[in-house]
Amino acid sequence: EVQLQASGGGLVQAGGSLRLSCVTSGFSSRGHAIGWFRRVPGKEREGVSCFSSEDGSTNYADSVKGRFTFSRDNAEKTIYLQMNSLKPEDTAVYYCGASYNYAYCSGPSLYGMEYWGKGTQVTVSS
């Protein structure tokens, strides 16, 4: 069973940085897509970054491009989201998710997401 746990959120001033981590378990060698999305109450979820094991691509939302960086540590089974130059509009609950159904990304979003865990709150003060 695939499990994901996100952590690393917190309160930060505009212009500051945070590094989110997502520890995964239960992944096989099958192709998959994995990444980050965020949600604000009353708004649709927004894909932030997605990595595809099939083509090795990493995609970012336009709103975070140049500020956020996705990375992964296969040995630790962990993915990261380094967030720099944070803005108040980045305030949201951030989640990590994964898909085996379709191992490619749809831009910064997963095409499908069968697995996700509890999110971590990121609050950026103005």
N, CA, C and O atoms as a DFTB+ gen file, in Angstrom:
504 C
 N C O
     1  1       0.843      -1.177       0.000
     2  2       0.000       0.000       0.000
     3  2       0.885       1.235       0.000
     4  3       1.814       1.348       0.800
     5  1       0.592       2.144      -0.890
     6  2       1.368       3.361      -0.994
     7  2       0.915       4.349       0.074
     8  3      -0.278       4.591       0.254
     9  1       1.883       4.906       0.770
    10  2       1.613       5.908       1.789
    11  2       2.512       7.110       1.557
    12  3       3.648       6.970       1.105
    13  1       2.000       8.281       1.868
    14  2       2.770       9.496       1.739
    15  2       2.519      10.390       2.939
    16  3       1.387      10.514       3.405
    17  1       3.561      11.003       3.430
    18  2       3.456      11.907       4.565
    19  2       4.222      13.192       4.276
    20  3       5.441      13.176       4.104
    21  1       3.503      14.292       4.226
    22  2       4.112      15.586       3.975
    23  2       4.419      16.287       5.292
    24  3       3.701      16.126       6.280
    25  1       5.479      17.053       5.289
    26  2       5.868      17.810       6.467
    27  2       6.728      18.991       6.039
    28  3       7.124      19.095       4.878
    29  1       7.009      19.867       6.976
    30  2       7.897      20.980       6.711
    31  2       7.229      22.329       6.579
    32  3       7.907      23.343       6.415
    33  1       5.915      22.359       6.647
    34  2       5.219      23.622       6.555
    35  2       5.418      24.459       7.796
    36  3       5.976      24.009       8.797
    37  1       4.952      25.681       7.707
    38  2       5.082      26.578       8.836
    39  2       4.710      27.984       8.463
    40  3       4.148      28.239       7.397
    41  1       5.028      28.885       9.347
    42  2       4.771      30.306       9.146
    43  2       6.066      30.992       8.750
    44  3       7.092      30.839       9.412
    45  1       6.008      31.742       7.675
    46  2       7.198      32.412       7.187
    47  2       6.807      33.774       6.620
    48  3       5.698      33.954       6.117
    49  1       7.714      34.711       6.705
    50  2       7.475      36.027       6.137
    51  2       7.649      36.003       4.628
    52  3       8.386      35.181       4.083
    53  1       6.961      36.915       3.968
    54  2       7.126      37.042       2.527
    55  2       8.600      37.202       2.192
    56  3       9.330      37.949       2.844
    57  1       9.017      36.485       1.161
    58  2      10.411      36.502       0.769
    59  2      11.230      35.405       1.408
    60  3      12.374      35.173       1.018
    61  1      10.659      34.732       2.380
    62  2      11.359      33.671       3.063
    63  2      11.291      32.356       2.319
    64  3      10.779      32.278       1.202
    65  1      11.815      31.329       2.955
    66  2      11.903      30.014       2.333
    67  2      11.435      28.920       3.272
    68  3      11.516      29.043       4.494
    69  1      10.951      27.863       2.681
    70  2      10.606      26.644       3.390
    71  2      10.955      25.464       2.504
    72  3      10.981      25.577       1.279
    73  1      11.221      24.346       3.130
    74  2      11.469      23.122       2.390
    75  2      10.507      22.052       2.877
    76  3      10.562      21.629       4.031
    77  1       9.642      21.627       1.999
    78  2       8.694      20.594       2.321
    79  2       9.268      19.225       1.979
    80  3      10.012      19.071       1.011
    81  1       8.914      18.252       2.779
    82  2       9.349      16.885       2.555
    83  2       8.146      15.970       2.489
    84  3       7.127      16.213       3.136
    85  1       8.270      14.932       1.715
    86  2       7.228      13.926       1.629
    87  2       7.885      12.561       1.632
    88  3       8.546      12.176       0.668
    89  1       7.701      11.838       2.713
    90  2       8.247      10.499       2.835
    91  2       7.242       9.511       2.265
    92  3       6.063       9.527       2.621
    93  1       7.721       8.663       1.387
    94  2       6.843       7.705       0.726
    95  2       7.180       6.287       1.144
    96  3       8.288       6.000       1.596
    97  1       6.212       5.414       0.986
    98  2       6.417       4.003       1.245
    99  2       5.477       3.213       0.355
   100  3       4.439       3.720      -0.072
   101  1       5.838       1.982       0.080
   102  2       4.987       1.110      -0.694
   103  2       5.111       1.250      -2.196
   104  3       4.358       0.617      -2.935
   105  1       6.041       2.063      -2.665
   106  2       6.211       2.210      -4.104
   107  2       6.928       1.002      -4.689
   108  3       7.817       0.425      -4.063
   109  1       6.536       0.639      -5.869
   110  2       7.194      -0.416      -6.614
   111  2       8.026       0.208      -7.717
   112  3       8.147       1.430      -7.803
   113  1       8.598      -0.641      -8.560
   114  2       9.389      -0.153      -9.680
   115  2       8.526       0.244     -10.870
   116  3       9.034       0.670     -11.907
   117  1       7.244       0.102     -10.710
   118  2       6.346       0.495     -11.780
   119  2       6.443       1.991     -12.049
   120  3       6.781       2.778     -11.165
   121  1       6.142       2.360     -13.271
   122  2       6.151       3.756     -13.610
   123  2       5.111       4.526     -12.800
   124  3       4.031       4.017     -12.499
   125  1       5.455       5.737     -12.464
   126  2       4.545       6.539     -11.662
   127  2       4.823       8.020     -11.856
   128  3       5.871       8.422     -12.360
   129  1       3.869       8.796     -11.448
   130  2       4.038      10.235     -11.367
   131  2       3.862      10.635      -9.914
   132  3       3.023      10.076      -9.208
   133  1       4.637      11.583      -9.475
   134  2       4.557      12.023      -8.089
   135  2       4.819      13.516      -8.036
   136  3       5.611      14.045      -8.816
   137  1       4.154      14.188      -7.118
   138  2       4.375      15.613      -7.039
   139  2       3.616      16.272      -5.911
   140  3       3.136      15.624      -4.981
   141  1       3.525      17.575      -6.024
   142  2       2.927      18.403      -4.996
   143  2       1.746      19.179      -5.535
   144  3       1.757      19.628      -6.681
   145  1       0.738      19.334      -4.714
   146  2      -0.365      20.226      -5.036
   147  2      -0.753      20.972      -3.778
   148  3      -0.359      20.598      -2.673
   149  1      -1.523      22.022      -3.951
   150  2      -1.939      22.815      -2.809
   151  2      -3.405      23.178      -2.932
   152  3      -3.983      23.180      -4.019
   153  1      -3.984      23.484      -1.784
   154  2      -5.395      23.803      -1.764
   155  2      -5.685      24.901      -0.751
   156  3      -5.155      24.909       0.359
   157  1      -6.530      25.812      -1.161
   158  2      -7.041      26.874      -0.298
   159  2      -8.548      26.678      -0.213
   160  3      -9.184      26.390      -1.227
   161  1      -9.137      26.826       0.975
   162  2     -10.583      26.654       1.086
   163  2     -11.337      27.495       0.069
   164  3     -11.059      28.683      -0.099
   165  1     -12.294      26.870      -0.606
   166  2     -13.087      27.565      -1.583
   167  2     -12.496      27.610      -2.978
   168  3     -13.112      28.147      -3.899
   169  1     -11.318      27.056      -3.140
   170  2     -10.668      27.054      -4.441
   171  2     -10.328      25.629      -4.868
   172  3     -10.152      24.736      -4.039
   173  1     -10.241      25.446      -6.160
   174  2      -9.832      24.156      -6.686
   175  2      -8.378      23.894      -6.334
   176  3      -7.581      24.821      -6.189
   177  1      -8.051      22.629      -6.201
   178  2      -6.670      22.298      -5.936
   179  2      -5.805      22.722      -7.106
   180  3      -6.234      22.699      -8.259
   181  1      -4.607      23.100      -6.796
   182  2      -3.685      23.591      -7.803
   183  2      -2.430      22.732      -7.821
   184  3      -1.768      22.559      -6.798
   185  1      -2.117      22.205      -8.975
   186  2      -0.875      21.474      -9.114
   187  2       0.299      22.426      -8.990
   188  3       0.302      23.504      -9.583
   189  1       1.283      22.027      -8.223
   190  2       2.460      22.852      -7.994
   191  2       3.658      22.325      -8.768
   192  3       4.333      23.070      -9.477
   193  1       3.909      21.041      -8.623
   194  2       5.036      20.428      -9.309
   195  2       4.780      18.948      -9.481
   196  3       4.207      18.306      -8.601
   197  1       5.199      18.406     -10.603
   198  2       4.989      16.993     -10.884
   199  2       6.216      16.407     -11.558
   200  3       6.805      17.009     -12.455
   201  1       6.584      15.228     -11.108
   202  2       7.687      14.487     -11.703
   203  2       7.176      13.167     -12.251
   204  3       6.406      12.467     -11.594
   205  1       7.609      12.834     -13.453
   206  2       7.248      11.574     -14.074
   207  2       8.462      10.664     -14.149
   208  3       9.512      11.059     -14.656
   209  1       8.319       9.450     -13.646
   210  2       9.406       8.483     -13.728
   211  2       9.566       7.932     -15.133
   212  3      10.604       7.358     -15.461
   213  1       8.554       8.099     -15.959
   214  2       8.593       7.566     -17.310
   215  2       9.470       8.391     -18.240
   216  3      10.290       7.841     -18.975
   217  1       9.303       9.677     -18.212
   218  2      10.102      10.524     -19.083
   219  2      11.112      11.384     -18.335
   220  3      11.890      12.116     -18.948
   221  1      11.096      11.293     -17.009
   222  2      12.056      12.035     -16.209
   223  2      11.814      13.523     -16.159
   224  3      12.690      14.283     -15.746
   225  1      10.661      13.941     -16.565
   226  2      10.370      15.366     -16.619
   227  2       9.877      15.881     -15.278
   228  3       9.264      15.155     -14.495
   229  1      10.157      17.135     -15.041
   230  2       9.648      17.845     -13.876
   231  2       8.975      19.113     -14.361
   232  3       9.556      19.876     -15.133
   233  1       7.774      19.333     -13.916
   234  2       7.002      20.480     -14.348
   235  2       6.581      21.318     -13.155
   236  3       6.394      20.814     -12.048
   237  1       6.438      22.608     -13.409
   238  2       6.046      23.547     -12.367
   239  2       4.906      24.423     -12.839
   240  3       4.781      24.737     -14.022
   241  1       4.080      24.809     -11.883
   242  2       3.061      25.795     -12.184
   243  2       3.725      27.124     -12.501
   244  3       4.766      27.458     -11.937
   245  1       3.121      27.875     -13.401
   246  2       3.688      29.167     -13.768
   247  2       3.851      30.072     -12.557
   248  3       4.785      30.871     -12.491
   249  1       2.950      29.947     -11.610
   250  2       2.973      30.817     -10.451
   251  2       4.162      30.570      -9.525
   252  3       4.505      31.427      -8.711
   253  1       4.790      29.403      -9.649
   254  2       5.906      29.080      -8.764
   255  2       7.205      28.873      -9.517
   256  3       8.260      28.714      -8.902
   257  1       7.145      28.872     -10.820
   258  2       8.336      28.637     -11.624
   259  2       9.413      29.656     -11.295
   260  3       9.161      30.859     -11.227
   261  1      10.605      29.151     -11.095
   262  2      11.719      30.010     -10.741
   263  2      11.878      30.238      -9.256
   264  3      12.907      30.740      -8.805
   265  1      10.866      29.871      -8.497
   266  2      10.913      30.038      -7.052
   267  2      10.925      28.708      -6.309
   268  3      11.563      28.577      -5.264
   269  1      10.220      27.729      -6.849
   270  2      10.125      26.419      -6.217
   271  2      10.949      25.413      -6.999
   272  3      11.055      25.499      -8.222
   273  1      11.528      24.465      -6.290
   274  2      12.314      23.422      -6.919
   275  2      11.937      22.059      -6.353
   276  3      11.972      21.841      -5.142
   277  1      11.581      21.161      -7.237
   278  2      11.281      19.789      -6.862
   279  2      12.563      18.963      -6.880
   280  3      13.406      19.140      -7.759
   281  1      12.706      18.083      -5.930
   282  2      13.830      17.162      -5.930
   283  2      13.408      15.868      -5.259
   284  3      12.355      15.795      -4.626
   285  1      14.233      14.862      -5.403
   286  2      13.908      13.583      -4.801
   287  2      15.175      12.875      -4.337
   288  3      16.259      13.072      -4.886
   289  1      15.008      12.064      -3.331
   290  2      16.081      11.250      -2.798
   291  2      15.566       9.823      -2.831
   292  3      14.802       9.406      -1.961
   293  1      15.985       9.088      -3.828
   294  2      15.480       7.733      -3.997
   295  2      15.867       6.815      -2.839
   296  3      15.093       5.949      -2.433
   297  1      17.066       7.015      -2.319
   298  2      17.520       6.182      -1.215
   299  2      16.654       6.385       0.021
   300  3      16.368       5.441       0.757
   301  1      16.243       7.622       0.237
   302  2      15.421       7.939       1.395
   303  2      13.938       7.849       1.095
   304  3      13.106       8.008       1.988
   305  1      13.607       7.593      -0.160
   306  2      12.216       7.494      -0.584
   307  2      11.453       8.759      -0.228
   308  3      10.328       8.714       0.270
   309  1      12.081       9.863      -0.492
   310  2      11.530      11.150      -0.110
   311  2      11.593      12.124      -1.278
   312  3      12.570      12.156      -2.025
   313  1      10.547      12.906      -1.421
   314  2      10.573      14.004      -2.367
   315  2      10.522      15.304      -1.587
   316  3      10.055      15.352      -0.449
   317  1      11.011      16.355      -2.222
   318  2      11.096      17.645      -1.567
   319  2      10.542      18.740      -2.454
   320  3      10.471      18.609      -3.676
   321  1      10.159      19.803      -1.815
   322  2       9.782      21.013      -2.524
   323  2      10.454      22.175      -1.817
   324  3      10.023      22.606      -0.748
   325  1      11.513      22.673      -2.428
   326  2      12.192      23.843      -1.902
   327  2      11.455      25.071      -2.387
   328  3      11.332      25.295      -3.591
   329  1      10.968      25.863      -1.458
   330  2      10.172      27.031      -1.780
   331  2      10.925      28.280      -1.349
   332  3      11.150      28.508      -0.160
   333  1      11.303      29.071      -2.315
   334  2      12.012      30.310      -2.060
   335  2      11.165      31.497      -2.494
   336  3      10.199      31.353      -3.245
   337  1      11.542      32.658      -2.011
   338  2      10.841      33.893      -2.362
   339  2       9.340      33.743      -2.190
   340  3       8.558      34.101      -3.071
   341  1       8.960      33.219      -1.065
   342  2       7.553      32.940      -0.816
   343  2       6.720      34.212      -0.795
   344  3       7.160      35.268      -0.339
   345  1       5.514      34.076      -1.299
   346  2       4.564      35.166      -1.369
   347  2       3.324      34.816      -0.564
   348  3       3.038      33.637      -0.359
   349  1       2.587      35.812      -0.108
   350  2       1.353      35.523       0.622
   351  2       0.394      34.639      -0.164
   352  3      -0.340      33.847       0.427
   353  1       0.389      34.761      -1.471
   354  2      -0.482      33.945      -2.304
   355  2      -0.098      32.480      -2.305
   356  3      -0.861      31.638      -2.781
   357  1       1.072      32.165      -1.780
   358  2       1.488      30.772      -1.655
   359  2       0.872      30.099      -0.438
   360  3       0.995      28.886      -0.268
   361  1       0.220      30.872       0.398
   362  2      -0.412      30.315       1.583
   363  2      -1.446      29.274       1.187
   364  3      -2.367      29.561       0.423
   365  1      -1.289      28.078       1.704
   366  2      -2.177      26.976       1.366
   367  2      -1.755      25.755       2.157
   368  3      -0.720      25.746       2.823
   369  1      -2.573      24.732       2.070
   370  2      -2.174      23.436       2.570
   371  2      -1.541      22.684       1.413
   372  3      -2.145      22.543       0.350
   373  1      -0.343      22.210       1.616
   374  2       0.396      21.519       0.573
   375  2       0.351      20.018       0.789
   376  3       0.534      19.528       1.903
   377  1       0.108      19.310      -0.279
   378  2       0.000      17.866      -0.249
   379  2       0.956      17.252      -1.263
   380  3       1.286      17.868      -2.277
   381  1       1.387      16.051      -0.981
   382  2       2.083      15.273      -1.987
   383  2       1.168      14.138      -2.411
   384  3       0.409      13.600      -1.604
   385  1       1.248      13.786      -3.663
   386  2       0.412      12.729      -4.200
   387  2       1.145      11.942      -5.261
   388  3       2.188      12.368      -5.758
   389  1       0.597      10.796      -5.603
   390  2       1.229       9.933      -6.593
   391  2       0.187       9.177      -7.385
   392  3      -0.937       8.968      -6.929
   393  1       0.577       8.774      -8.574
   394  2      -0.306       8.014      -9.441
   395  2       0.455       6.901     -10.134
   396  3       1.542       7.118     -10.671
   397  1      -0.115       5.718     -10.120
   398  2       0.369       4.613     -10.932
   399  2      -0.525       4.409     -12.148
   400  3      -0.145       3.738     -13.107
   401  1      -1.690       4.983     -12.096
   402  2      -2.641       4.814     -13.181
   403  2      -2.118       5.402     -14.478
   404  3      -2.286       4.825     -15.552
   405  1      -1.492       6.539     -14.364
   406  2      -0.899       7.195     -15.518
   407  2       0.392       7.840     -15.050
   408  3       0.377       8.769     -14.243
   409  1       1.498       7.344     -15.558
   410  2       2.808       7.708     -15.032
   411  2       3.410       8.939     -15.690
   412  3       4.630       9.101     -15.705
   413  1       2.588       9.782     -16.219
   414  2       3.039      11.032     -16.801
   415  2       2.346      12.190     -16.107
   416  3       1.299      12.030     -15.478
   417  1       2.946      13.345     -16.235
   418  2       2.386      14.541     -15.649
   419  2       1.549      15.291     -16.659
   420  3       1.782      15.222     -17.866
   421  1       0.581      16.001     -16.147
   422  2      -0.208      16.914     -16.946
   423  2       0.201      18.315     -16.521
   424  3      -0.405      18.922     -15.637
   425  1       1.233      18.805     -17.166
   426  2       1.800      20.060     -16.716
   427  2       2.311      19.892     -15.295
   428  3       3.027      18.933     -15.010
   429  1       1.954      20.812     -14.391
   430  2       2.404      20.702     -13.002
   431  2       1.542      19.788     -12.157
   432  3       1.783      19.639     -10.959
   433  1       0.543      19.176     -12.762
   434  2      -0.394      18.334     -12.033
   435  2      -0.251      16.876     -12.423
   436  3       0.226      16.549     -13.510
   437  1      -0.671      16.008     -11.520
   438  2      -0.769      14.600     -11.849
   439  2      -2.019      14.386     -12.680
   440  3      -3.075      14.947     -12.391
   441  1      -1.892      13.578     -13.703
   442  2      -3.061      13.266     -14.514
   443  2      -4.119      12.574     -13.664
   444  3      -5.310      12.870     -13.769
   445  1      -3.679      11.669     -12.842
   446  2      -4.533      11.011     -11.882
   447  2      -3.800      10.915     -10.563
   448  3      -2.571      10.962     -10.528
   449  1      -4.528      10.783      -9.496
   450  2      -3.889      10.722      -8.184
   451  2      -4.634       9.731      -7.306
   452  3      -5.668      10.054      -6.721
   453  1      -4.102       8.542      -7.222
   454  2      -4.717       7.512      -6.410
   455  2      -4.258       7.574      -4.955
   456  3      -4.923       7.047      -4.064
   457  1      -3.125       8.217      -4.725
   458  2      -2.554       8.231      -3.389
   459  2      -2.149       9.630      -2.980
   460  3      -1.567      10.379      -3.764
   461  1      -2.459       9.970      -1.752
   462  2      -2.026      11.219      -1.161
   463  2      -2.159      11.108       0.342
   464  3      -2.865      10.241       0.856
   465  1      -1.485      11.980       1.029
   466  2      -1.542      11.977       2.476
   467  2      -2.049      13.292       3.017
   468  3      -2.479      14.164       2.262
   469  1      -1.999      13.431       4.318
   470  2      -2.387      14.683       4.938
   471  2      -1.397      15.770       4.546
   472  3      -0.197      15.528       4.421
   473  1      -1.921      16.951       4.357
   474  2      -1.088      18.053       3.934
   475  2      -0.386      18.740       5.082
   476  3      -0.602      18.429       6.253
   477  1       0.458      19.678       4.713
   478  2       1.163      20.497       5.684
   479  2       0.879      21.961       5.377
   480  3       0.960      22.393       4.227
   481  1       0.549      22.711       6.408
   482  2       0.141      24.095       6.237
   483  2       1.333      25.005       6.006
   484  3       2.315      24.971       6.748
   485  1       1.233      25.809       4.976
   486  2       2.214      26.852       4.703
   487  2       1.502      28.188       4.780
   488  3       0.531      28.426       4.062
   489  1       1.978      29.047       5.640
   490  2       1.397      30.368       5.789
   491  2       2.480      31.413       5.579
   492  3       3.504      31.410       6.261
   493  1       2.243      32.294       4.638
   494  2       3.200      33.342       4.314
   495  2       2.584      34.678       4.696
   496  3       1.554      35.070       4.149
   497  1       3.201      35.363       5.613
   498  2       2.696      36.645       6.072
   499  2       3.165      37.765       5.156
   500  3       4.267      37.717       4.608
   501  1       2.327      38.762       4.999
   502  2       2.647      39.884       4.140
   503  2       3.378      40.977       4.895
   504  3       3.724      42.004       4.313
